[in-house]
């Protein structure tokens, strides 16, 4: 299959406008394919020769060893530093030299899909355009030639990413004791940087003793977060996010009457960092620590002859979730 695509790519390159020239910055573990071999293999697929001409594209490739093989992160930019596209190639095998064919093929396809910047119209040529003779024998006034607008370079498609995950959750500050529970998470990235997510969480805070009886607490809430990716390596990425959580704190009294209501509204929110580590091509280990401000802090009281206060959330709370997610691309 890869050979067939390479043949088609070479045939297309021969018929169409020559692909842009490029320069490669290559980082790979010891024993991996060299930069020169990747450049030569890519140029061969693009039908380019090693001419001493300015590069029109700058490519950065980073090879990282992962479970069962290697990962190659490819980033493509133009000479102004503007991103053109990025891809990630996964190659199975124990030898790093196996990344050469797949990397050169994908890189050649990315470069071939990136049109050359069209040169601006020559001022000298416009000045030398002949003036046409008017009907009365006098030269017609010069008409300025409107240059054809240059086509904007087409960005290579950046794959959208959707992940679904489940995680264990722990918190301090909202419930009387440590809240332990379960979180379901869905996260979506429409491009290379922005991440959006939704969560549903159930936490149990155990029970406390009041008037020689047990009173239990639960925290059920839904949350939304938005963040930007600030760090990305081949197997690890870090997203700094802000989250807002809204739900209810429930009191589970044992033989008591609760003043006002057994369920009270709770709203918390604050910053956090979602750290995702790739375990397999689509499987990630996710850790999501954060610090929340508690915006609604209702006091819970029970009636035992008199009103007895039993709990009020702290002004600030901490949280941590740890689990797995599966990414759909």
Buried (B, 14 or more C-beta within 10 A) or exposed (E): EEEEBBEEBBEEBEEEEEBBBBEBEBEBEEEBBEBEBBBBBBBBBBBBEEEEEEEBBBBBBBBBBBEEBBBBBBBBBBEEEEEBBBBBBBBEEEEBBBBBBBBBBBBBBBBBBBBEBEEEEEEEEEEEEEEEEEEEEEEEEEEEEEEEEEEEBEEBEBEEBBBEBBBEBBBBBBBBEEBBBBBBBBBBBEEBEEBBBEBBBBBBBBBBEBEEBBBBBBBBBEBBBEBEBEEBEBBBBBBBBEBBBBBBBBBBBEEBEBBEEBBBEBBBBBBBBBBBBBEEBEBBBBBBBBEBEBBEBBEBBBEBEEEBEBBEBBEBBBBBBBBBBEBEE
